Amino acid sequence: MAKFSKGDHVSWNSEAGRVSGTISKVHEQDFEFKGRTHHASKDDPQYEIDSDKTDHVAAHKESALTRID
């Protein structure tokens, strides 16, 4: 079961430091993202996140994310 859901505000570490955004999609099966296959399942979902400050979209596993309230 996914720990986060669409619309949740989260943050994660990137090369540029801490970044935040809003989850736009929850993937519970393998999916293509920026030309690469990302592996996901119901037990290990991945999330697409729209950055708060840029038009960048990121994909991350649950373990990389922290909820922002």
PDB file of N, H, CA, C and O in Angstrom:
ATOM      1  N   MET A   1       0.848  -1.190   0.000  1.00  0.00           N
ATOM      2  CA  MET A   1       0.000   0.000   0.000  1.00  0.00           C
ATOM      3  C   MET A   1       0.887   1.243   0.000  1.00  0.00           C
ATOM      4  O   MET A   1       1.852   1.322   0.759  1.00  0.00           O
ATOM      5  N   ALA A   2       0.564   2.186  -0.831  1.00  0.00           N
ATOM      6  H   ALA A   2      -0.220   2.122  -1.448  1.00  0.00           H
ATOM      7  CA  ALA A   2       1.353   3.405  -0.962  1.00  0.00           C
ATOM      8  C   ALA A   2       1.266   4.260   0.313  1.00  0.00           C
ATOM      9  O   ALA A   2       0.197   4.431   0.898  1.00  0.00           O
ATOM     10  N   LYS A   3       2.412   4.782   0.714  1.00  0.00           N
ATOM     11  H   LYS A   3       3.280   4.643   0.239  1.00  0.00           H
ATOM     12  CA  LYS A   3       2.496   5.640   1.896  1.00  0.00           C
ATOM     13  C   LYS A   3       2.021   7.055   1.571  1.00  0.00           C
ATOM     14  O   LYS A   3       1.485   7.750   2.434  1.00  0.00           O
ATOM     15  N   PHE A   4       2.223   7.478   0.308  1.00  0.00           N
ATOM     16  H   PHE A   4       2.659   6.913  -0.393  1.00  0.00           H
ATOM     17  CA  PHE A   4       1.836   8.805  -0.144  1.00  0.00           C
ATOM     18  C   PHE A   4       0.757   8.679  -1.207  1.00  0.00           C
ATOM     19  O   PHE A   4       0.566   7.610  -1.787  1.00  0.00           O
ATOM     20  N   SER A   5       0.054   9.778  -1.459  1.00  0.00           N
ATOM     21  H   SER A   5       0.209  10.646  -0.987  1.00  0.00           H
ATOM     22  CA  SER A   5      -0.965   9.763  -2.499  1.00  0.00           C
ATOM     23  C   SER A   5      -0.903  11.040  -3.322  1.00  0.00           C
ATOM     24  O   SER A   5      -0.243  12.009  -2.949  1.00  0.00           O
ATOM     25  N   LYS A   6      -1.606  11.021  -4.450  1.00  0.00           N
ATOM     26  H   LYS A   6      -2.142  10.233  -4.753  1.00  0.00           H
ATOM     27  CA  LYS A   6      -1.639  12.171  -5.347  1.00  0.00           C
ATOM     28  C   LYS A   6      -2.076  13.407  -4.559  1.00  0.00           C
ATOM     29  O   LYS A   6      -3.031  13.367  -3.784  1.00  0.00           O
ATOM     30  N   GLY A   7      -1.345  14.511  -4.779  1.00  0.00           N
ATOM     31  H   GLY A   7      -0.569  14.544  -5.408  1.00  0.00           H
ATOM     32  CA  GLY A   7      -1.650  15.765  -4.088  1.00  0.00           C
ATOM     33  C   GLY A   7      -0.831  16.002  -2.834  1.00  0.00           C
ATOM     34  O   GLY A   7      -0.817  17.117  -2.314  1.00  0.00           O
ATOM     35  N   ASP A   8      -0.142  14.968  -2.330  1.00  0.00           N
ATOM     36  H   ASP A   8      -0.154  14.062  -2.753  1.00  0.00           H
ATOM     37  CA  ASP A   8       0.701  15.148  -1.143  1.00  0.00           C
ATOM     38  C   ASP A   8       1.892  16.035  -1.466  1.00  0.00           C
ATOM     39  O   ASP A   8       2.452  15.954  -2.559  1.00  0.00           O
ATOM     40  N   HIS A   9       2.282  16.884  -0.516  1.00  0.00           N
ATOM     41  H   HIS A   9       1.827  16.950   0.372  1.00  0.00           H
ATOM     42  CA  HIS A   9       3.436  17.763  -0.657  1.00  0.00           C
ATOM     43  C   HIS A   9       4.618  17.061   0.004  1.00  0.00           C
ATOM     44  O   HIS A   9       4.555  16.721   1.186  1.00  0.00           O
ATOM     45  N   VAL A  10       5.700  16.841  -0.755  1.00  0.00           N
ATOM     46  H   VAL A  10       5.751  17.117  -1.715  1.00  0.00           H
ATOM     47  CA  VAL A  10       6.852  16.080  -0.277  1.00  0.00           C
ATOM     48  C   VAL A  10       8.154  16.804  -0.603  1.00  0.00           C
ATOM     49  O   VAL A  10       8.172  17.750  -1.391  1.00  0.00           O
ATOM     50  N   SER A  11       9.243  16.346   0.013  1.00  0.00           N
ATOM     51  H   SER A  11       9.228  15.577   0.653  1.00  0.00           H
ATOM     52  CA  SER A  11      10.570  16.861  -0.321  1.00  0.00           C
ATOM     53  C   SER A  11      11.523  15.692  -0.474  1.00  0.00           C
ATOM     54  O   SER A  11      11.249  14.584  -0.013  1.00  0.00           O
ATOM     55  N   TRP A  12      12.671  15.960  -1.143  1.00  0.00           N
ATOM     56  H   TRP A  12      12.894  16.860  -1.517  1.00  0.00           H
ATOM     57  CA  TRP A  12      13.691  14.943  -1.371  1.00  0.00           C
ATOM     58  C   TRP A  12      15.025  15.633  -1.603  1.00  0.00           C
ATOM     59  O   TRP A  12      15.071  16.826  -1.904  1.00  0.00           O
ATOM     60  N   ASN A  13      16.099  14.886  -1.464  1.00  0.00           N
ATOM     61  H   ASN A  13      16.062  13.917  -1.220  1.00  0.00           H
ATOM     62  CA  ASN A  13      17.437  15.408  -1.717  1.00  0.00           C
ATOM     63  C   ASN A  13      17.772  15.286  -3.190  1.00  0.00           C
ATOM     64  O   ASN A  13      17.475  14.273  -3.823  1.00  0.00           O
ATOM     65  N   SER A  14      18.400  16.335  -3.736  1.00  0.00           N
ATOM     66  H   SER A  14      18.641  17.157  -3.221  1.00  0.00           H
ATOM     67  CA  SER A  14      18.895  16.291  -5.110  1.00  0.00           C
ATOM     68  C   SER A  14      20.311  16.838  -5.111  1.00  0.00           C
ATOM     69  O   SER A  14      20.832  17.244  -4.072  1.00  0.00           O
ATOM     70  N   GLU A  15      20.928  16.845  -6.282  1.00  0.00           N
ATOM     71  H   GLU A  15      20.505  16.515  -7.126  1.00  0.00           H
ATOM     72  CA  GLU A  15      22.288  17.385  -6.389  1.00  0.00           C
ATOM     73  C   GLU A  15      22.321  18.859  -5.976  1.00  0.00           C
ATOM     74  O   GLU A  15      23.343  19.357  -5.505  1.00  0.00           O
ATOM     75  N   ALA A  16      21.201  19.543  -6.155  1.00  0.00           N
ATOM     76  H   ALA A  16      20.370  19.138  -6.538  1.00  0.00           H
ATOM     77  CA  ALA A  16      21.121  20.975  -5.841  1.00  0.00           C
ATOM     78  C   ALA A  16      20.679  21.238  -4.400  1.00  0.00           C
ATOM     79  O   ALA A  16      20.506  22.393  -4.011  1.00  0.00           O
ATOM     80  N   GLY A  17      20.496  20.191  -3.611  1.00  0.00           N
ATOM     81  H   GLY A  17      20.636  19.252  -3.927  1.00  0.00           H
ATOM     82  CA  GLY A  17      20.037  20.352  -2.234  1.00  0.00           C
ATOM     83  C   GLY A  17      18.620  19.841  -2.078  1.00  0.00           C
ATOM     84  O   GLY A  17      18.137  19.064  -2.902  1.00  0.00           O
ATOM     85  N   ARG A  18      17.956  20.276  -1.025  1.00  0.00           N
ATOM     86  H   ARG A  18      18.348  20.908  -0.356  1.00  0.00           H
ATOM     87  CA  ARG A  18      16.594  19.814  -0.739  1.00  0.00           C
ATOM     88  C   ARG A  18      15.604  20.461  -1.709  1.00  0.00           C
ATOM     89  O   ARG A  18      15.623  21.675  -1.912  1.00  0.00           O
ATOM     90  N   VAL A  19      14.741  19.637  -2.302  1.00  0.00           N
ATOM     91  H   VAL A  19      14.725  18.651  -2.137  1.00  0.00           H
ATOM     92  CA  VAL A  19      13.761  20.085  -3.277  1.00  0.00           C
ATOM     93  C   VAL A  19      12.382  19.646  -2.788  1.00  0.00           C
ATOM     94  O   VAL A  19      12.257  18.628  -2.107  1.00  0.00           O
ATOM     95  N   SER A  20      11.347  20.414  -3.137  1.00  0.00           N
ATOM     96  H   SER A  20      11.448  21.240  -3.691  1.00  0.00           H
ATOM     97  CA  SER A  20       9.998  20.034  -2.739  1.00  0.00           C
ATOM     98  C   SER A  20       9.058  20.080  -3.937  1.00  0.00           C
ATOM     99  O   SER A  20       9.332  20.745  -4.936  1.00  0.00           O
ATOM    100  N   GLY A  21       7.952  19.366  -3.818  1.00  0.00           N
ATOM    101  H   GLY A  21       7.729  18.826  -3.007  1.00  0.00           H
ATOM    102  CA  GLY A  21       6.974  19.340  -4.887  1.00  0.00           C
ATOM    103  C   GLY A  21       5.720  18.605  -4.471  1.00  0.00           C
ATOM    104  O   GLY A  21       5.582  18.170  -3.328  1.00  0.00           O
ATOM    105  N   THR A  22       4.808  18.474  -5.422  1.00  0.00           N
ATOM    106  H   THR A  22       4.921  18.828  -6.350  1.00  0.00           H
ATOM    107  CA  THR A  22       3.525  17.825  -5.184  1.00  0.00           C
ATOM    108  C   THR A  22       3.416  16.572  -6.042  1.00  0.00           C
ATOM    109  O   THR A  22       3.710  16.601  -7.237  1.00  0.00           O
ATOM    110  N   ILE A  23       2.995  15.479  -5.432  1.00  0.00           N
ATOM    111  H   ILE A  23       2.756  15.455  -4.462  1.00  0.00           H
ATOM    112  CA  ILE A  23       2.857  14.215  -6.158  1.00  0.00           C
ATOM    113  C   ILE A  23       1.732  14.332  -7.170  1.00  0.00           C
ATOM    114  O   ILE A  23       0.609  14.705  -6.831  1.00  0.00           O
ATOM    115  N   SER A  24       2.051  14.004  -8.434  1.00  0.00           N
ATOM    116  H   SER A  24       2.963  13.701  -8.710  1.00  0.00           H
ATOM    117  CA  SER A  24       1.052  14.073  -9.495  1.00  0.00           C
ATOM    118  C   SER A  24       0.579  12.693  -9.946  1.00  0.00           C
ATOM    119  O   SER A  24      -0.522  12.562 -10.481  1.00  0.00           O
ATOM    120  N   LYS A  25       1.407  11.654  -9.735  1.00  0.00           N
ATOM    121  H   LYS A  25       2.302  11.760  -9.301  1.00  0.00           H
ATOM    122  CA  LYS A  25       1.026  10.286 -10.108  1.00  0.00           C
ATOM    123  C   LYS A  25       1.660   9.300  -9.141  1.00  0.00           C
ATOM    124  O   LYS A  25       2.769   9.514  -8.651  1.00  0.00           O
ATOM    125  N   VAL A  26       0.942   8.218  -8.873  1.00  0.00           N
ATOM    126  H   VAL A  26       0.041   8.044  -9.270  1.00  0.00           H
ATOM    127  CA  VAL A  26       1.458   7.108  -8.075  1.00  0.00           C
ATOM    128  C   VAL A  26       1.505   5.891  -8.993  1.00  0.00           C
ATOM    129  O   VAL A  26       0.487   5.506  -9.568  1.00  0.00           O
ATOM    130  N   HIS A  27       2.685   5.283  -9.132  1.00  0.00           N
ATOM    131  H   HIS A  27       3.512   5.595  -8.665  1.00  0.00           H
ATOM    132  CA  HIS A  27       2.860   4.114 -10.005  1.00  0.00           C
ATOM    133  C   HIS A  27       3.010   2.866  -9.148  1.00  0.00           C
ATOM    134  O   HIS A  27       3.845   2.809  -8.245  1.00  0.00           O
ATOM    135  N   GLU A  28       2.178   1.862  -9.452  1.00  0.00           N
ATOM    136  H   GLU A  28       1.500   1.908 -10.185  1.00  0.00           H
ATOM    137  CA  GLU A  28       2.258   0.582  -8.747  1.00  0.00           C
ATOM    138  C   GLU A  28       2.597  -0.558  -9.696  1.00  0.00           C
ATOM    139  O   GLU A  28       2.434  -1.732  -9.363  1.00  0.00           O
ATOM    140  N   GLN A  29       3.076  -0.192 -10.890  1.00  0.00           N
ATOM    141  H   GLN A  29       3.209   0.762 -11.161  1.00  0.00           H
ATOM    142  CA  GLN A  29       3.619  -1.169 -11.838  1.00  0.00           C
ATOM    143  C   GLN A  29       4.686  -0.459 -12.662  1.00  0.00           C
ATOM    144  O   GLN A  29       4.745   0.770 -12.679  1.00  0.00           O
ATOM    145  N   ASP A  30       5.528  -1.231 -13.345  1.00  0.00           N
ATOM    146  H   ASP A  30       5.480  -2.230 -13.331  1.00  0.00           H
ATOM    147  CA  ASP A  30       6.624  -0.655 -14.114  1.00  0.00           C
ATOM    148  C   ASP A  30       6.104   0.398 -15.088  1.00  0.00           C
ATOM    149  O   ASP A  30       5.010   0.257 -15.635  1.00  0.00           O
ATOM    150  N   PHE A  31       6.896   1.464 -15.305  1.00  0.00           N
ATOM    151  H   PHE A  31       7.784   1.579 -14.860  1.00  0.00           H
ATOM    152  CA  PHE A  31       6.477   2.547 -16.188  1.00  0.00           C
ATOM    153  C   PHE A  31       7.690   3.170 -16.855  1.00  0.00           C
ATOM    154  O   PHE A  31       8.810   3.067 -16.355  1.00  0.00           O
ATOM    155  N   GLU A  32       7.455   3.816 -17.990  1.00  0.00           N
ATOM    156  H   GLU A  32       6.545   3.899 -18.396  1.00  0.00           H
ATOM    157  CA  GLU A  32       8.498   4.527 -18.721  1.00  0.00           C
ATOM    158  C   GLU A  32       8.513   5.976 -18.245  1.00  0.00           C
ATOM    159  O   GLU A  32       7.464   6.607 -18.120  1.00  0.00           O
ATOM    160  N   PHE A  33       9.716   6.500 -17.980  1.00  0.00           N
ATOM    161  H   PHE A  33      10.569   5.987 -18.082  1.00  0.00           H
ATOM    162  CA  PHE A  33       9.857   7.883 -17.537  1.00  0.00           C
ATOM    163  C   PHE A  33      11.172   8.417 -18.081  1.00  0.00           C
ATOM    164  O   PHE A  33      12.243   7.905 -17.758  1.00  0.00           O
ATOM    165  N   LYS A  34      11.081   9.446 -18.904  1.00  0.00           N
ATOM    166  H   LYS A  34      10.210   9.862 -19.166  1.00  0.00           H
ATOM    167  CA  LYS A  34      12.254  10.081 -19.509  1.00  0.00           C
ATOM    168  C   LYS A  34      13.163   9.054 -20.199  1.00  0.00           C
ATOM    169  O   LYS A  34      14.386   9.086 -20.063  1.00  0.00           O
ATOM    170  N   GLY A  35      12.520   8.143 -20.944  1.00  0.00           N
ATOM    171  H   GLY A  35      11.527   8.117 -21.055  1.00  0.00           H
ATOM    172  CA  GLY A  35      13.266   7.177 -21.736  1.00  0.00           C
ATOM    173  C   GLY A  35      13.808   5.972 -20.999  1.00  0.00           C
ATOM    174  O   GLY A  35      14.540   5.171 -21.580  1.00  0.00           O
ATOM    175  N   ARG A  36      13.462   5.826 -19.728  1.00  0.00           N
ATOM    176  H   ARG A  36      12.866   6.476 -19.256  1.00  0.00           H
ATOM    177  CA  ARG A  36      13.953   4.689 -18.955  1.00  0.00           C
ATOM    178  C   ARG A  36      12.793   3.968 -18.280  1.00  0.00           C
ATOM    179  O   ARG A  36      11.773   4.580 -17.962  1.00  0.00           O
ATOM    180  N   THR A  37      12.951   2.677 -18.066  1.00  0.00           N
ATOM    181  H   THR A  37      13.780   2.180 -18.324  1.00  0.00           H
ATOM    182  CA  THR A  37      11.946   1.901 -17.351  1.00  0.00           C
ATOM    183  C   THR A  37      12.211   2.003 -15.862  1.00  0.00           C
ATOM    184  O   THR A  37      13.319   1.732 -15.398  1.00  0.00           O
ATOM    185  N   HIS A  38      11.198   2.393 -15.123  1.00  0.00           N
ATOM    186  H   HIS A  38      10.298   2.614 -15.500  1.00  0.00           H
ATOM    187  CA  HIS A  38      11.279   2.444 -13.658  1.00  0.00           C
ATOM    188  C   HIS A  38      10.423   1.301 -13.119  1.00  0.00           C
ATOM    189  O   HIS A  38       9.301   1.082 -13.576  1.00  0.00           O
ATOM    190  N   HIS A  39      10.962   0.582 -12.151  1.00  0.00           N
ATOM    191  H   HIS A  39      11.873   0.760 -11.779  1.00  0.00           H
ATOM    192  CA  HIS A  39      10.266  -0.571 -11.599  1.00  0.00           C
ATOM    193  C   HIS A  39       9.477  -0.155 -10.365  1.00  0.00           C
ATOM    194  O   HIS A  39       9.998   0.506  -9.466  1.00  0.00           O
ATOM    195  N   ALA A  40       8.215  -0.555 -10.341  1.00  0.00           N
ATOM    196  H   ALA A  40       7.792  -1.092 -11.070  1.00  0.00           H
ATOM    197  CA  ALA A  40       7.341  -0.229  -9.229  1.00  0.00           C
ATOM    198  C   ALA A  40       6.349  -1.371  -9.028  1.00  0.00           C
ATOM    199  O   ALA A  40       6.075  -2.142  -9.947  1.00  0.00           O
ATOM    200  N   SER A  41       5.825  -1.462  -7.827  1.00  0.00           N
ATOM    201  H   SER A  41       6.047  -0.835  -7.081  1.00  0.00           H
ATOM    202  CA  SER A  41       4.807  -2.465  -7.509  1.00  0.00           C
ATOM    203  C   SER A  41       3.938  -1.911  -6.390  1.00  0.00           C
ATOM    204  O   SER A  41       4.222  -0.839  -5.856  1.00  0.00           O
ATOM    205  N   LYS A  42       2.880  -2.634  -6.030  1.00  0.00           N
ATOM    206  H   LYS A  42       2.649  -3.505  -6.464  1.00  0.00           H
ATOM    207  CA  LYS A  42       2.032  -2.187  -4.923  1.00  0.00           C
ATOM    208  C   LYS A  42       2.831  -2.122  -3.628  1.00  0.00           C
ATOM    209  O   LYS A  42       2.590  -1.249  -2.794  1.00  0.00           O
ATOM    210  N   ASP A  43       3.777  -3.037  -3.454  1.00  0.00           N
ATOM    211  H   ASP A  43       3.972  -3.747  -4.132  1.00  0.00           H
ATOM    212  CA  ASP A  43       4.601  -3.059  -2.244  1.00  0.00           C
ATOM    213  C   ASP A  43       5.754  -2.070  -2.296  1.00  0.00           C
ATOM    214  O   ASP A  43       6.312  -1.717  -1.258  1.00  0.00           O
ATOM    215  N   ASP A  44       6.120  -1.617  -3.495  1.00  0.00           N
ATOM    216  H   ASP A  44       5.666  -1.904  -4.338  1.00  0.00           H
ATOM    217  CA  ASP A  44       7.244  -0.692  -3.669  1.00  0.00           C
ATOM    218  C   ASP A  44       6.906   0.332  -4.758  1.00  0.00           C
ATOM    219  O   ASP A  44       7.498   0.310  -5.836  1.00  0.00           O
ATOM    220  N   PRO A  45       5.942   1.239  -4.471  1.00  0.00           N
ATOM    221  CA  PRO A  45       5.504   2.200  -5.490  1.00  0.00           C
ATOM    222  C   PRO A  45       6.551   3.266  -5.776  1.00  0.00           C
ATOM    223  O   PRO A  45       7.472   3.487  -4.990  1.00  0.00           O
ATOM    224  N   GLN A  46       6.388   3.920  -6.921  1.00  0.00           N
ATOM    225  H   GLN A  46       5.640   3.741  -7.560  1.00  0.00           H
ATOM    226  CA  GLN A  46       7.177   5.102  -7.244  1.00  0.00           C
ATOM    227  C   GLN A  46       6.214   6.242  -7.531  1.00  0.00           C
ATOM    228  O   GLN A  46       5.049   6.029  -7.869  1.00  0.00           O
ATOM    229  N   TYR A  47       6.730   7.461  -7.387  1.00  0.00           N
ATOM    230  H   TYR A  47       7.676   7.634  -7.113  1.00  0.00           H
ATOM    231  CA  TYR A  47       5.895   8.644  -7.481  1.00  0.00           C
ATOM    232  C   TYR A  47       6.463   9.638  -8.479  1.00  0.00           C
ATOM    233  O   TYR A  47       7.674   9.853  -8.525  1.00  0.00           O
ATOM    234  N   GLU A  48       5.580  10.254  -9.291  1.00  0.00           N
ATOM    235  H   GLU A  48       4.597  10.080  -9.254  1.00  0.00           H
ATOM    236  CA  GLU A  48       5.976  11.384 -10.131  1.00  0.00           C
ATOM    237  C   GLU A  48       5.614  12.643  -9.348  1.00  0.00           C
ATOM    238  O   GLU A  48       4.513  12.768  -8.811  1.00  0.00           O
ATOM    239  N   ILE A  49       6.573  13.575  -9.297  1.00  0.00           N
ATOM    240  H   ILE A  49       7.467  13.473  -9.733  1.00  0.00           H
ATOM    241  CA  ILE A  49       6.417  14.762  -8.468  1.00  0.00           C
ATOM    242  C   ILE A  49       6.713  16.004  -9.289  1.00  0.00           C
ATOM    243  O   ILE A  49       7.753  16.094  -9.940  1.00  0.00           O
ATOM    244  N   ASP A  50       5.788  16.968  -9.255  1.00  0.00           N
ATOM    245  H   ASP A  50       4.943  16.895  -8.726  1.00  0.00           H
ATOM    246  CA  ASP A  50       5.976  18.264  -9.913  1.00  0.00           C
ATOM    247  C   ASP A  50       6.695  19.190  -8.944  1.00  0.00           C
ATOM    248  O   ASP A  50       6.211  19.436  -7.839  1.00  0.00           O
ATOM    249  N   SER A  51       7.850  19.703  -9.355  1.00  0.00           N
ATOM    250  H   SER A  51       8.243  19.503 -10.252  1.00  0.00           H
ATOM    251  CA  SER A  51       8.643  20.594  -8.521  1.00  0.00           C
ATOM    252  C   SER A  51       7.871  21.871  -8.196  1.00  0.00           C
ATOM    253  O   SER A  51       7.122  22.380  -9.031  1.00  0.00           O
ATOM    254  N   ASP A  52       8.057  22.386  -6.974  1.00  0.00           N
ATOM    255  H   ASP A  52       8.665  21.972  -6.296  1.00  0.00           H
ATOM    256  CA  ASP A  52       7.421  23.634  -6.558  1.00  0.00           C
ATOM    257  C   ASP A  52       8.000  24.845  -7.284  1.00  0.00           C
ATOM    258  O   ASP A  52       7.281  25.808  -7.549  1.00  0.00           O
ATOM    259  N   LYS A  53       9.299  24.805  -7.611  1.00  0.00           N
ATOM    260  H   LYS A  53       9.883  24.022  -7.396  1.00  0.00           H
ATOM    261  CA  LYS A  53       9.977  25.996  -8.117  1.00  0.00           C
ATOM    262  C   LYS A  53      10.255  26.009  -9.610  1.00  0.00           C
ATOM    263  O   LYS A  53      10.510  27.072 -10.177  1.00  0.00           O
ATOM    264  N   THR A  54      10.210  24.844 -10.264  1.00  0.00           N
ATOM    265  H   THR A  54      10.002  23.981  -9.804  1.00  0.00           H
ATOM    266  CA  THR A  54      10.493  24.782 -11.700  1.00  0.00           C
ATOM    267  C   THR A  54       9.426  23.920 -12.371  1.00  0.00           C
ATOM    268  O   THR A  54       8.506  23.430 -11.715  1.00  0.00           O
ATOM    269  N   ASP A  55       9.560  23.741 -13.685  1.00  0.00           N
ATOM    270  H   ASP A  55      10.307  24.138 -14.218  1.00  0.00           H
ATOM    271  CA  ASP A  55       8.624  22.862 -14.386  1.00  0.00           C
ATOM    272  C   ASP A  55       9.142  21.423 -14.435  1.00  0.00           C
ATOM    273  O   ASP A  55       8.612  20.599 -15.180  1.00  0.00           O
ATOM    274  N   HIS A  56      10.165  21.121 -13.652  1.00  0.00           N
ATOM    275  H   HIS A  56      10.596  21.791 -13.047  1.00  0.00           H
ATOM    276  CA  HIS A  56      10.772  19.794 -13.609  1.00  0.00           C
ATOM    277  C   HIS A  56       9.813  18.780 -12.980  1.00  0.00           C
ATOM    278  O   HIS A  56       9.115  19.081 -12.012  1.00  0.00           O
ATOM    279  N   VAL A  57       9.795  17.578 -13.549  1.00  0.00           N
ATOM    280  H   VAL A  57      10.362  17.333 -14.336  1.00  0.00           H
ATOM    281  CA  VAL A  57       9.044  16.463 -12.987  1.00  0.00           C
ATOM    282  C   VAL A  57      10.052  15.391 -12.623  1.00  0.00           C
ATOM    283  O   VAL A  57      10.907  15.041 -13.437  1.00  0.00           O
ATOM    284  N   ALA A  58       9.965  14.869 -11.416  1.00  0.00           N
ATOM    285  H   ALA A  58       9.271  15.154 -10.755  1.00  0.00           H
ATOM    286  CA  ALA A  58      10.894  13.849 -10.929  1.00  0.00           C
ATOM    287  C   ALA A  58      10.130  12.568 -10.621  1.00  0.00           C
ATOM    288  O   ALA A  58       8.924  12.601 -10.379  1.00  0.00           O
ATOM    289  N   ALA A  59      10.832  11.446 -10.630  1.00  0.00           N
ATOM    290  H   ALA A  59      11.812  11.419 -10.826  1.00  0.00           H
ATOM    291  CA  ALA A  59      10.263  10.161 -10.220  1.00  0.00           C
ATOM    292  C   ALA A  59      11.135   9.615  -9.095  1.00  0.00           C
ATOM    293  O   ALA A  59      12.356   9.532  -9.232  1.00  0.00           O
ATOM    294  N   HIS A  60      10.503   9.242  -7.981  1.00  0.00           N
ATOM    295  H   HIS A  60       9.511   9.309  -7.870  1.00  0.00           H
ATOM    296  CA  HIS A  60      11.254   8.756  -6.828  1.00  0.00           C
ATOM    297  C   HIS A  60      10.537   7.608  -6.143  1.00  0.00           C
ATOM    298  O   HIS A  60       9.313   7.488  -6.194  1.00  0.00           O
ATOM    299  N   LYS A  61      11.335   6.770  -5.501  1.00  0.00           N
ATOM    300  H   LYS A  61      12.330   6.868  -5.460  1.00  0.00           H
ATOM    301  CA  LYS A  61      10.795   5.721  -4.646  1.00  0.00           C
ATOM    302  C   LYS A  61      10.344   6.352  -3.331  1.00  0.00           C
ATOM    303  O   LYS A  61      10.755   7.453  -2.967  1.00  0.00           O
ATOM    304  N   GLU A  62       9.494   5.621  -2.645  1.00  0.00           N
ATOM    305  H   GLU A  62       9.160   4.726  -2.941  1.00  0.00           H
ATOM    306  CA  GLU A  62       8.943   6.089  -1.379  1.00  0.00           C
ATOM    307  C   GLU A  62      10.023   6.429  -0.348  1.00  0.00           C
ATOM    308  O   GLU A  62       9.893   7.401   0.396  1.00  0.00           O
ATOM    309  N   SER A  63      11.078   5.633  -0.309  1.00  0.00           N
ATOM    310  H   SER A  63      11.184   4.843  -0.914  1.00  0.00           H
ATOM    311  CA  SER A  63      12.129   5.824   0.699  1.00  0.00           C
ATOM    312  C   SER A  63      12.892   7.128   0.534  1.00  0.00           C
ATOM    313  O   SER A  63      13.548   7.576   1.475  1.00  0.00           O
ATOM    314  N   ALA A  64      12.823   7.750  -0.641  1.00  0.00           N
ATOM    315  H   ALA A  64      12.291   7.386  -1.406  1.00  0.00           H
ATOM    316  CA  ALA A  64      13.542   9.006  -0.888  1.00  0.00           C
ATOM    317  C   ALA A  64      12.731  10.221  -0.463  1.00  0.00           C
ATOM    318  O   ALA A  64      13.265  11.330  -0.434  1.00  0.00           O
ATOM    319  N   LEU A  65      11.455  10.043  -0.133  1.00  0.00           N
ATOM    320  H   LEU A  65      11.022   9.142  -0.156  1.00  0.00           H
ATOM    321  CA  LEU A  65      10.552  11.162   0.089  1.00  0.00           C
ATOM    322  C   LEU A  65      10.233  11.390   1.563  1.00  0.00           C
ATOM    323  O   LEU A  65      10.187  10.458   2.367  1.00  0.00           O
ATOM    324  N   THR A  66      10.013  12.665   1.887  1.00  0.00           N
ATOM    325  H   THR A  66      10.050  13.421   1.234  1.00  0.00           H
ATOM    326  CA  THR A  66       9.562  13.076   3.222  1.00  0.00           C
ATOM    327  C   THR A  66       8.336  13.951   3.042  1.00  0.00           C
ATOM    328  O   THR A  66       8.346  14.879   2.233  1.00  0.00           O
ATOM    329  N   ARG A  67       7.280  13.663   3.790  1.00  0.00           N
ATOM    330  H   ARG A  67       7.272  12.910   4.448  1.00  0.00           H
ATOM    331  CA  ARG A  67       6.059  14.466   3.701  1.00  0.00           C
ATOM    332  C   ARG A  67       6.263  15.824   4.347  1.00  0.00           C
ATOM    333  O   ARG A  67       6.872  15.934   5.411  1.00  0.00           O
ATOM    334  N   ILE A  68       5.745  16.862   3.690  1.00  0.00           N
ATOM    335  H   ILE A  68       5.250  16.772   2.826  1.00  0.00           H
ATOM    336  CA  ILE A  68       5.761  18.228   4.220  1.00  0.00           C
ATOM    337  C   ILE A  68       4.316  18.571   4.576  1.00  0.00           C
ATOM    338  O   ILE A  68       3.427  18.476   3.730  1.00  0.00           O
ATOM    339  N   ASP A  69       4.087  18.962   5.801  1.00  0.00           N
ATOM    340  H   ASP A  69       4.810  19.040   6.488  1.00  0.00           H
ATOM    341  CA  ASP A  69       2.703  19.298   6.221  1.00  0.00           C
ATOM    342  C   ASP A  69       2.430  20.772   6.110  1.00  0.00           C
ATOM    343  O   ASP A  69       1.327  21.221   6.419  1.00  0.00           O
TER     344      ASP A  69
END
